[in-house]
Amino acid sequence: MSISTPKTKVTRYRVTLDFTVDTTNCVSPNEWNWHELLELENGEKVNEVYVENLGEYKTKNKRK
């Protein structure tokens, strides 16, 4: 869906990410500043942020 105004035109996208983070050294993604991470400029915005915690996963220990 595109939104047109007299001066600008923007296009709306839906992007889904499924990823894992180490919460021992990182805050939860629902605390991230998505506007800053996506480097949004004038007229660009995040319409909705939905963060779902899918649970913890065990990781394999890497041998050195």
C-alpha positions, 0 to 999 in steps of 0.5 A: 500500500502506498500513501501519497501526499502533495510533497512526498510518497512513502511505501509501507512494508511488513517485515518479520524477523525471527531471531535469537539474542543472548539476554545475558549481554543484551536487553530484550528486543521490546526495549530496543529503539526501532526507529534508531536501529532502522535509521528512519528519516522524515516521513518514515515511521514504524507503524507497529512493533510486535515482540513475541518471546518464543522461549529459551533455547539451549546452545551448544558449547564450542570447544576451544 
